[in-house]
C-alpha cells in the first residue's frame, strides 16, 4: 500500500446543534483514486469543504504529507497542491478555452497579479495551458469562448483549470453532474488517464455508482455525517451495513451483491 498523502483525524463540523461531519478518520493513499459516497446529507461535500479550506472544522486534524493544515484557507490549500472542483461548473464563460486554462496556470505563478504585463512574459503559462488542453482533449476548441462548449466539454475545461497549476491531489465533487449519460464514460476514462499518466491522487464525491465502482481503488461510505464502511469496490458491494443504510438493491444491475 502506498504511503498516505492525506489524512483526517476525528474531523468534526457542527452547525449549531447539527453535526454535519462526525469524527471522521480518513486515510488517502498517494496515487490512488479514493471515492466518498453516501446519500444526500451524508456529509461528503462538507468533508471536501473542510479539507480544501472552505470551512473550518469544529475540531479534529487534517494532515497533508504529515503536515497539519487544519483550518488553512483555500488559497493555502491550493499552494500546497490541492486542486478542487465544485458541483456547479466554475469557468470564465466569456474567455476562450485557452485563456481559462492559462489564467488558472498563472494564478499560482509569480505573475499572478500582472494581467497587463507584456504577453511574452507568460510563455511558461501558455506552454502549460497547451499541455493541459492536450491532456483533457480540448486542444481543438482552444480558441472558442468557453460559454459555447457543451456541458460535458465545460466539465473537461474545469478539470483542465484544476490541473493547470499541477496539483498533487484532485478533489472532484460530482464531476458528472448534469452530463448526458453517453458523455460519462469518456469523462471516467479521462479521469483515470490523468490519475495514472500524470501521477495524481484523486478524491471523488459522486452519485454515479457505476462510475464509482469502475474507477475507485478505495471507497469510503458516509451516512448521517459518519463513516460506516471503507474498502475496495468489491468489499463495499458485499457490505450488508452499506446496503441497508444506503445502497439497497442497486448492485443487482452491476453484477454485485444485491
C-alpha positions as CSV (number, residue, x, y, z in Angstrom):
1,X,0.0,0.0,0.0
2,X,1.3,3.5,-0.9
3,X,2.1,5.9,1.9
4,X,-0.7,8.3,2.9
5,X,-0.8,11.7,1.2
6,X,-3.8,13.0,3.1
7,X,-5.3,12.1,6.5
8,X,-8.1,13.4,8.7
9,X,-8.3,12.5,12.4
10,X,-11.5,12.8,14.3
11,X,-12.6,15.5,11.9
12,X,-15.8,17.2,13.0
13,X,-18.0,20.0,11.9
14,X,-21.1,21.2,13.7
15,X,-23.6,23.8,12.5
16,X,-25.3,24.7,15.8
17,X,-26.9,21.6,17.1
18,X,-26.5,19.8,13.8
19,X,-23.4,17.5,13.4
20,X,-22.6,17.5,9.7
21,X,-19.3,15.6,10.0
22,X,-18.9,13.3,13.0
23,X,-15.3,12.4,14.0
24,X,-14.2,11.2,10.5
25,X,-10.9,9.3,10.2
26,X,-9.8,9.2,6.6
27,X,-6.5,8.0,5.0
28,X,-5.9,8.6,1.3
29,X,-3.0,6.8,-0.3
30,X,-0.7,8.6,-2.6
31,X,-1.6,7.9,-6.3
32,X,-4.9,6.3,-5.5
33,X,-8.5,7.2,-6.6
34,X,-10.4,7.4,-3.4
35,X,-14.2,7.9,-3.6
36,X,-16.5,9.2,-0.9
37,X,-20.1,8.1,-1.3
38,X,-23.3,8.3,0.7
39,X,-26.9,9.6,0.5
40,X,-27.8,13.3,0.3
41,X,-26.9,15.0,3.6
42,X,-24.3,12.3,4.5
43,X,-21.5,14.9,4.9
44,X,-19.5,14.2,1.8
45,X,-19.2,17.7,0.4
46,X,-18.7,19.1,3.9
47,X,-15.6,16.9,4.2
48,X,-14.4,18.2,0.9
49,X,-15.0,21.8,2.2
50,X,-13.1,21.1,5.4
51,X,-10.1,19.6,3.6
52,X,-9.9,22.4,0.9
53,X,-10.3,25.2,3.5
54,X,-13.7,26.4,2.5
55,X,-14.9,25.6,6.1
56,X,-13.0,25.3,9.4
57,X,-13.6,22.2,11.4
58,X,-15.1,22.3,14.9
59,X,-12.4,20.0,15.9
60,X,-10.0,17.4,14.6
61,X,-7.0,17.4,12.3
62,X,-6.2,17.5,8.6
63,X,-2.7,16.3,7.6
64,X,-1.2,16.7,4.2
65,X,2.0,14.6,3.8
66,X,2.2,14.6,7.6
67,X,1.9,18.4,7.9
68,X,-1.0,19.8,9.9
69,X,-3.0,22.0,7.6
70,X,-6.2,22.2,9.8
71,X,-8.1,25.4,9.2
72,X,-5.8,26.6,6.4
73,X,-7.7,28.9,4.0
74,X,-8.5,27.8,0.4
75,X,-5.6,29.7,-1.2
76,X,-3.1,27.9,1.1
77,X,-4.5,24.5,0.2
78,X,-4.1,25.4,-3.5
79,X,-0.5,26.4,-3.0
80,X,0.1,23.2,-1.1
81,X,-1.0,21.2,-4.1
82,X,-4.7,20.6,-3.6
83,X,-7.0,21.3,-6.6
84,X,-10.8,21.4,-6.0
85,X,-13.8,21.3,-8.3
86,X,-17.4,22.0,-7.3
87,X,-20.8,20.6,-8.2
88,X,-21.6,23.7,-10.3
89,X,-19.3,24.3,-13.3
90,X,-16.9,27.1,-12.5
91,X,-15.3,28.7,-15.6
92,X,-14.9,32.1,-17.2
93,X,-17.6,31.9,-19.8
94,X,-16.6,34.9,-21.9
95,X,-12.9,34.0,-22.2
96,X,-11.6,31.4,-24.6
97,X,-10.9,27.8,-23.6
98,X,-7.2,28.5,-23.8
99,X,-7.4,31.7,-21.7
100,X,-9.4,29.9,-19.0
101,X,-6.5,27.4,-18.6
102,X,-3.7,29.9,-19.0
103,X,-5.2,32.1,-16.2
104,X,-5.5,29.1,-14.0
105,X,-1.9,28.2,-14.6
106,X,-0.8,31.8,-13.9
107,X,-2.7,32.0,-10.7
108,X,0.0,30.2,-8.7
109,X,2.9,31.8,-10.5
110,X,4.9,34.9,-9.7
111,X,2.9,36.9,-12.4
112,X,-0.5,36.2,-10.9
113,X,-1.3,39.9,-10.4
114,X,0.3,41.1,-13.6
115,X,-2.5,40.7,-16.1
116,X,-1.4,43.8,-18.0
117,X,2.2,42.7,-18.4
118,X,3.7,42.1,-21.9
119,X,2.3,38.9,-23.5
120,X,5.8,37.3,-23.9
121,X,6.2,37.2,-20.1
122,X,3.5,34.5,-20.0
123,X,5.3,32.0,-22.2
124,X,5.6,29.3,-19.5
125,X,1.9,29.6,-18.6
126,X,0.9,29.4,-22.3
127,X,3.0,26.3,-22.7
128,X,1.4,24.8,-19.6
129,X,-2.0,25.6,-21.0
130,X,-1.2,23.8,-24.2
131,X,-0.1,20.7,-22.4
132,X,-3.2,20.7,-20.2
133,X,-5.6,21.1,-23.2
134,X,-4.0,18.2,-24.8
135,X,-4.4,16.2,-21.6
136,X,-8.1,16.9,-21.4
137,X,-8.8,16.6,-25.1
138,X,-9.8,20.3,-25.8
139,X,-6.9,21.4,-28.0
140,X,-9.2,21.7,-31.0
141,X,-11.5,24.0,-29.0
142,X,-8.8,26.3,-27.6
143,X,-9.8,29.4,-29.4
144,X,-13.6,29.2,-28.8
145,X,-15.4,31.0,-25.9
146,X,-15.9,28.7,-23.0
147,X,-19.6,29.5,-22.9
148,X,-20.3,27.8,-26.3
149,X,-18.9,24.5,-25.1
150,X,-21.3,21.6,-24.5
151,X,-21.8,20.9,-20.8
152,X,-19.6,17.8,-21.0
153,X,-16.7,19.8,-22.5
154,X,-17.2,22.5,-19.9
155,X,-16.6,19.8,-17.3
156,X,-13.4,18.9,-19.1
157,X,-12.4,22.5,-19.2
158,X,-13.0,22.8,-15.4
159,X,-10.8,19.7,-14.9
160,X,-8.1,21.4,-17.1
161,X,-8.3,24.5,-14.9
162,X,-7.8,22.4,-11.8
163,X,-4.8,20.6,-13.5
164,X,-3.2,23.8,-14.8
165,X,-1.2,24.6,-11.6
166,X,-0.1,20.9,-11.5
167,X,-1.6,19.9,-8.1
168,X,-0.8,16.6,-6.4
169,X,-4.4,16.0,-5.3
170,X,-7.5,16.5,-7.4
171,X,-10.7,16.8,-5.4
172,X,-13.6,16.3,-7.7
173,X,-17.1,17.0,-6.4
174,X,-19.8,15.4,-8.6
175,X,-17.8,15.7,-11.9
176,X,-20.6,14.0,-13.9
177,X,-23.4,16.3,-12.6
178,X,-25.6,17.4,-15.4
179,X,-23.9,15.4,-18.0
180,X,-25.7,13.3,-20.5
181,X,-25.3,9.5,-19.9
182,X,-23.4,9.0,-23.1
183,X,-20.8,11.6,-22.0
184,X,-20.0,9.9,-18.7
185,X,-17.8,7.0,-19.9
186,X,-15.5,9.5,-21.7
187,X,-15.0,11.6,-18.5
188,X,-14.4,8.4,-16.5
189,X,-11.7,7.4,-18.8
190,X,-10.2,10.9,-18.8
191,X,-10.0,11.0,-15.0
192,X,-8.4,7.6,-14.9
193,X,-5.9,8.5,-17.6
194,X,-4.9,11.7,-15.7
195,X,-4.5,9.8,-12.5
196,X,-2.2,7.3,-14.0
197,X,-0.3,9.3,-16.6
198,X,0.1,12.5,-14.6
199,X,0.7,10.6,-11.3
200,X,-2.1,12.3,-9.4
201,X,-4.1,11.4,-6.3
202,X,-7.8,11.7,-7.0
203,X,-10.6,12.2,-4.4
204,X,-14.1,11.8,-5.8
205,X,-17.5,12.6,-4.5
206,X,-20.0,11.1,-6.9
207,X,-23.6,9.7,-7.1
208,X,-23.0,7.8,-10.2
209,X,-22.4,4.4,-8.6
210,X,-21.4,2.6,-11.8
211,X,-18.6,5.2,-12.2
212,X,-17.5,4.9,-8.6
213,X,-17.3,1.1,-8.7
214,X,-15.5,1.2,-12.0
215,X,-12.7,3.6,-11.1
216,X,-12.1,3.6,-7.4
217,X,-9.2,2.0,-5.6
218,X,-10.8,2.7,-2.2
219,X,-14.3,3.8,-1.2
220,X,-15.4,5.5,2.0
221,X,-19.1,5.3,2.7
222,X,-20.7,8.0,4.9
223,X,-24.1,8.1,6.5
224,X,-25.5,10.9,8.6
225,X,-22.1,12.5,8.9
226,X,-20.2,9.4,10.0
227,X,-18.1,6.8,8.2
228,X,-19.9,3.5,8.2
229,X,-17.6,1.5,5.9
230,X,-14.4,1.6,3.9
231,X,-12.8,-0.8,1.4
232,X,-12.4,-1.8,-2.2
233,X,-15.4,-1.7,-4.6
234,X,-16.0,-5.5,-4.1
235,X,-15.9,-5.1,-0.3
236,X,-18.3,-2.2,-0.4
237,X,-20.7,-4.2,-2.7
238,X,-20.7,-7.0,-0.2
239,X,-21.1,-4.9,2.9
240,X,-24.5,-5.5,4.4
241,X,-24.5,-2.4,6.5
242,X,-23.8,-0.3,3.4
243,X,-26.7,-2.0,1.5
244,X,-29.1,-1.4,4.4
245,X,-28.1,2.2,5.1
246,X,-27.7,3.4,1.6
247,X,-27.4,1.2,-1.4
248,X,-30.3,-1.2,-1.2
249,X,-30.6,-3.4,-4.2
250,X,-28.7,-1.1,-6.6
251,X,-25.9,-3.5,-7.3
252,X,-28.2,-6.1,-8.9
253,X,-27.6,-4.0,-12.1
254,X,-23.8,-4.0,-11.6
255,X,-23.2,-7.7,-11.1
256,X,-22.5,-7.3,-7.4
257,X,-24.3,-8.4,-4.2
258,X,-27.9,-7.3,-4.2
